[in-house]
Amino acid sequence: MEIFLAFAVCLALYFGMRYALLKRSIREINKELGEITQRIEENRILKLYAPQHELEDLLVSLNHLLEQVRAERISCEKRELEFQRHLGDISHDLRTPLTAIQGYLRLIDQERLGSEEREYLEVALRRSAHLKHLISQFYEFSTLLSGNYSMELRQVDLGRMCREQILGYYGQLEAAGIKVQVQIPQTPVCIRADENALSRIIDNLLQNALRYAGRRLVIQVREGEKAALICANDAENLTGEDVRQMFRRFYTGERARSQGGTGLGLAISRQLAEQMGGSMTAECRKPEGVQEEESNGVWLVLKTVFPCETL
């Protein structure tokens, strides 16, 4: 009986130790797998630090899967670089002849044209200008993605730049029947930014409002640990899918497609904000600081955050 008890105790100790070792090995594998997935570009593999026949096949399968993920990542990066190069080349190749076409169109003597011919010429000029704008967006986006977009970060008054650009758009917004509410501090709101990039962001936000806004547009500048530019407009046909895909390149909602949008404006803006140390987010919610009766319906809120720069 004593021999049987001793054997049972030894057996229990053996399986207990095996279980503890197995549990420890699984915990170490899980930890190492987490580290590898955080830095998947490093050519690390999972290892067993103690013999565990039960786990060897699992590790072989996991390491094979990691190799496949790395190979697919490299393939995706190559395709992305090739896409960027082609996008930049095509945009560059199209801009030069298009500029020449616009020049020839402007040289046409409108005085000798009939009213119908002048109308056709105006349409051609407008279409060519729109096409040039689209090509410029493609080229700008490819430059951003390639990392060749140069910036000069310095102190910029966010409030001043917003006021100036809103004023430039006031006529278009009024003609579109959009009521604008501006909430910008009178004191400077200084951020660290590239002035040209910031101007591009504000311009894209205002163009987006012109395209999507129903009747209301609220523009706010806030100062705290970081400065924020908030552009909110009512958007009756906005869907949750639109918000989720808002910054995906070439994504356009139904209304933007009908107006010839590229789906690059906000993608460019977000990329510019991030290169300046900021961020841009989109939400479907009512804006703050607006009276309840004035904020009914569906609203799109675009928030751009910038690092502050002390005076």
C-alpha positions as CSV (number, residue, x, y, z in Angstrom):
1,M,0.0,0.0,0.0
2,E,2.8,2.4,0.9
3,I,4.5,1.6,-2.4
4,F,1.3,2.4,-4.2
5,L,0.9,5.7,-2.4
6,A,4.5,6.6,-3.1
7,F,4.1,5.8,-6.8
8,A,0.9,7.8,-6.9
9,V,2.6,10.8,-5.3
10,C,5.5,10.6,-7.7
11,L,3.1,10.3,-10.6
12,A,1.2,13.3,-9.4
13,L,4.4,15.3,-8.9
14,Y,5.6,14.3,-12.4
15,F,2.4,15.4,-14.1
16,G,2.2,18.5,-12.0
17,M,5.6,19.5,-13.0
18,R,4.8,18.7,-16.6
19,Y,1.7,20.8,-16.4
20,A,3.6,23.7,-14.8
21,L,6.3,23.5,-17.4
22,L,3.8,23.4,-20.2
23,K,1.9,26.3,-18.8
24,R,5.1,28.3,-18.4
25,S,6.1,27.5,-22.0
26,I,2.8,28.6,-23.4
27,R,3.0,31.8,-21.4
28,E,6.5,32.5,-22.8
29,I,5.4,31.7,-26.3
30,N,2.4,34.0,-26.0
31,K,4.7,36.8,-24.7
32,E,7.2,36.3,-27.5
33,L,4.5,36.1,-30.1
34,G,3.2,39.5,-28.9
35,E,6.6,41.0,-29.2
36,I,7.2,39.6,-32.7
37,T,3.8,40.9,-34.0
38,Q,4.6,44.3,-32.7
39,R,7.9,44.3,-34.7
40,I,6.9,42.0,-37.5
41,E,9.6,43.4,-39.8
42,E,12.3,41.8,-37.6
43,N,13.2,38.3,-38.8
44,R,12.5,36.7,-35.4
45,I,11.0,33.2,-34.9
46,L,9.4,31.5,-31.9
47,K,11.7,29.2,-29.9
48,L,11.2,26.6,-27.2
49,Y,13.5,27.2,-24.2
50,A,12.8,23.8,-22.8
51,P,11.9,20.5,-24.6
52,Q,8.2,20.2,-25.1
53,H,7.1,17.7,-27.7
54,E,3.5,18.8,-27.3
55,L,4.4,22.3,-28.5
56,E,6.9,21.6,-31.2
57,D,4.4,21.1,-34.0
58,L,2.5,24.2,-32.9
59,L,5.7,26.3,-33.1
60,V,6.6,25.0,-36.5
61,S,3.1,26.0,-37.8
62,L,3.3,29.5,-36.1
63,N,6.8,30.2,-37.5
64,H,5.6,29.1,-41.0
65,L,2.6,31.5,-40.6
66,L,5.0,34.3,-39.5
67,E,7.1,33.7,-42.6
68,Q,4.0,34.0,-44.8
69,V,2.9,37.2,-43.1
70,R,6.4,38.8,-43.6
71,A,6.5,37.7,-47.3
72,E,3.0,39.2,-47.8
73,R,4.1,42.4,-46.0
74,I,7.1,42.8,-48.3
75,S,5.0,42.1,-51.3
76,C,2.5,44.8,-50.2
77,E,5.2,47.3,-49.6
78,K,6.6,46.7,-53.1
79,R,3.2,47.1,-54.7
80,E,2.6,50.3,-52.7
81,L,6.0,51.8,-53.8
82,E,5.2,50.9,-57.4
83,F,1.8,52.4,-57.1
84,Q,3.2,55.6,-55.7
85,R,5.8,55.8,-58.4
86,H,3.3,55.2,-61.2
87,L,0.8,57.7,-59.6
88,G,3.5,60.4,-59.5
89,D,4.8,59.7,-63.0
90,I,1.3,59.7,-64.5
91,S,0.4,62.9,-62.7
92,H,3.6,64.6,-63.8
93,D,3.3,63.5,-67.4
94,L,-0.3,64.7,-67.6
95,R,0.2,68.1,-66.1
96,T,2.5,69.5,-68.8
97,P,0.3,68.8,-71.9
98,L,-2.8,69.9,-69.9
99,T,-1.2,73.2,-69.1
100,A,-0.4,73.7,-72.8
101,I,-4.0,72.9,-73.7
102,Q,-5.3,75.5,-71.2
103,G,-2.9,78.0,-72.7
104,Y,-4.1,77.4,-76.2
105,L,-7.7,77.7,-75.0
106,R,-7.0,81.1,-73.5
107,L,-5.4,82.3,-76.7
108,I,-8.6,81.8,-78.6
109,D,-10.0,85.2,-79.5
110,Q,-13.5,85.1,-77.9
111,E,-14.4,88.3,-79.7
112,R,-14.8,86.4,-83.0
113,L,-16.8,83.6,-81.5
114,G,-20.5,83.3,-81.5
115,S,-22.4,83.0,-78.2
116,E,-22.7,79.2,-78.5
117,E,-19.0,78.8,-79.3
118,R,-18.1,81.0,-76.4
119,E,-20.2,78.8,-74.1
120,Y,-18.4,75.7,-75.4
121,L,-15.0,77.4,-74.8
122,E,-16.0,78.3,-71.2
123,V,-17.0,74.7,-70.6
124,A,-13.7,73.5,-72.0
125,L,-11.8,75.9,-69.7
126,R,-13.8,74.9,-66.7
127,R,-13.3,71.2,-67.4
128,S,-9.6,71.6,-68.0
129,A,-9.2,73.6,-64.8
130,H,-11.0,70.8,-62.9
131,L,-8.9,68.1,-64.5
132,K,-5.7,70.0,-63.6
133,H,-6.9,70.2,-59.9
134,L,-7.5,66.5,-59.9
135,I,-4.1,65.7,-61.4
136,S,-2.5,68.1,-58.8
137,Q,-4.2,66.2,-56.0
138,F,-2.8,62.9,-57.4
139,Y,0.7,64.3,-57.6
140,E,0.5,65.9,-54.2
141,F,-0.7,62.6,-52.6
142,S,2.0,60.6,-54.3
143,T,4.7,63.1,-53.0
144,L,3.3,62.8,-49.5
145,L,3.3,59.0,-49.5
146,S,6.9,58.9,-50.9
147,G,8.2,61.0,-48.0
148,N,9.5,63.7,-50.4
149,Y,7.1,66.4,-49.2
150,S,9.3,69.1,-47.7
151,M,8.0,71.1,-44.7
152,E,9.3,74.0,-42.7
153,L,7.8,73.9,-39.2
154,R,7.6,77.2,-37.4
155,Q,5.2,79.2,-35.2
156,V,1.9,79.9,-37.0
157,D,-1.3,81.6,-35.7
158,L,-4.0,79.0,-36.4
159,G,-6.8,81.5,-35.7
160,R,-5.5,84.1,-38.1
161,M,-5.1,81.6,-41.0
162,C,-8.6,80.2,-40.4
163,R,-10.1,83.7,-40.5
164,E,-8.3,84.6,-43.7
165,Q,-9.3,81.5,-45.6
166,I,-12.9,81.5,-44.4
167,L,-13.2,85.0,-45.7
168,G,-11.9,83.8,-49.1
169,Y,-14.7,81.2,-49.2
170,Y,-17.4,83.3,-47.8
171,G,-18.9,84.2,-51.2
172,Q,-19.1,80.5,-52.3
173,L,-20.6,79.4,-49.0
174,E,-23.2,82.2,-49.1
175,A,-24.0,81.3,-52.7
176,A,-24.5,77.6,-51.7
177,G,-26.9,78.7,-49.0
178,I,-24.7,77.6,-46.1
179,K,-24.9,79.5,-42.9
180,V,-21.5,79.8,-41.3
181,Q,-20.8,80.1,-37.5
182,V,-17.2,80.9,-36.6
183,Q,-15.9,80.5,-33.1
184,I,-12.2,81.6,-33.1
185,P,-10.4,83.3,-30.1
186,Q,-9.3,86.9,-30.7
187,T,-6.0,86.1,-29.1
188,P,-3.4,84.2,-31.2
189,V,-3.6,80.4,-31.1
190,C,0.0,79.5,-31.9
191,I,0.9,76.1,-33.3
192,R,4.0,74.5,-34.8
193,A,3.2,73.9,-38.4
194,D,4.2,74.4,-42.0
195,E,2.2,77.4,-43.3
196,N,1.6,75.9,-46.8
197,A,0.5,72.6,-45.4
198,L,-1.8,74.2,-42.9
199,S,-3.3,76.3,-45.6
200,R,-3.9,73.2,-47.6
201,I,-5.7,71.5,-44.7
202,I,-8.0,74.4,-44.1
203,D,-8.7,74.7,-47.8
204,N,-9.6,71.0,-48.1
205,L,-11.9,71.2,-45.0
206,L,-13.7,74.2,-46.5
207,Q,-14.0,72.4,-49.9
208,N,-15.4,69.4,-48.2
209,A,-18.0,71.5,-46.4
210,L,-19.0,73.1,-49.7
211,R,-19.5,69.6,-51.1
212,Y,-21.2,67.9,-48.2
213,A,-22.8,70.6,-46.0
214,G,-26.6,71.0,-46.1
215,R,-27.3,74.5,-44.6
216,R,-25.0,74.8,-41.6
217,L,-21.2,75.0,-41.1
218,V,-19.5,75.5,-37.7
219,I,-15.8,76.3,-37.5
220,Q,-14.1,76.3,-34.1
221,V,-10.6,76.9,-33.0
222,R,-9.8,75.7,-29.5
223,E,-6.6,76.0,-27.4
224,G,-5.4,73.7,-24.6
225,E,-2.5,71.3,-24.2
226,K,-2.9,71.0,-28.0
227,A,-4.7,73.3,-30.4
228,A,-7.7,72.0,-32.3
229,L,-9.5,73.0,-35.5
230,I,-13.0,71.7,-35.6
231,C,-15.0,71.8,-38.8
232,A,-18.6,70.6,-38.4
233,N,-21.4,70.6,-40.9
234,D,-24.9,69.1,-41.2
235,A,-24.8,66.1,-43.6
236,E,-28.2,64.6,-44.1
237,N,-27.1,61.7,-46.3
238,L,-24.0,60.8,-44.2
239,T,-23.7,57.2,-43.3
240,G,-21.6,55.3,-40.7
241,E,-19.7,53.7,-43.6
242,D,-18.9,57.2,-45.0
243,V,-17.4,58.2,-41.6
244,R,-15.4,54.9,-41.3
245,Q,-14.0,55.3,-44.8
246,M,-13.6,59.1,-44.7
247,F,-9.8,59.1,-44.9
248,R,-9.3,56.1,-47.2
249,R,-7.8,57.2,-50.4
250,F,-10.1,57.4,-53.4
251,Y,-13.2,56.8,-51.2
252,T,-16.1,59.1,-52.3
253,G,-19.7,59.3,-51.1
254,E,-22.5,59.4,-53.6
255,R,-22.7,63.2,-53.5
256,A,-18.9,63.5,-54.1
257,R,-19.0,61.1,-57.0
258,S,-21.7,63.1,-58.7
259,Q,-19.6,66.2,-58.4
260,G,-16.4,64.6,-59.6
261,G,-14.5,64.3,-56.3
262,T,-11.4,62.2,-56.1
263,G,-11.6,61.1,-52.5
264,L,-8.1,62.4,-51.9
265,G,-8.7,65.8,-50.2
266,L,-9.2,64.5,-46.6
267,A,-6.6,61.7,-47.1
268,I,-4.1,64.4,-48.0
269,S,-5.2,66.6,-45.1
270,R,-4.8,63.8,-42.6
271,Q,-1.3,62.9,-44.0
272,L,-0.2,66.5,-43.8
273,A,-1.5,66.9,-40.2
274,E,0.3,63.7,-39.1
275,Q,3.6,64.8,-40.7
276,M,3.4,68.0,-38.6
277,G,2.9,65.9,-35.4
278,G,-0.9,66.3,-35.3
279,S,-3.9,64.2,-36.1
280,M,-7.3,64.3,-37.9
281,T,-10.4,62.4,-36.9
282,A,-14.0,62.2,-38.2
283,E,-17.1,61.6,-36.1
284,C,-20.9,61.5,-36.7
285,R,-22.2,63.6,-33.8
286,K,-23.6,67.0,-32.9
287,P,-21.0,69.7,-32.5
288,E,-20.3,71.3,-29.1
289,G,-21.0,74.9,-28.4
290,V,-24.0,75.0,-30.7
291,Q,-27.6,75.6,-29.5
292,E,-29.7,72.4,-29.4
293,E,-32.3,73.7,-31.9
294,E,-29.6,74.6,-34.4
295,S,-27.9,71.2,-34.3
296,N,-30.7,68.8,-35.2
297,G,-30.1,66.1,-37.7
298,V,-26.9,64.3,-38.8
299,W,-23.6,66.1,-38.4
300,L,-20.1,65.4,-39.6
301,V,-17.4,66.7,-37.2
302,L,-13.8,66.8,-38.5
303,K,-11.3,67.5,-35.8
304,T,-7.7,68.4,-36.5
305,V,-5.2,68.6,-33.6
306,F,-1.9,70.4,-33.8
307,P,1.0,70.7,-31.3
308,C,1.0,74.1,-29.6
309,E,3.9,76.6,-29.9
310,T,4.4,78.9,-26.9
311,L,5.0,82.6,-27.6
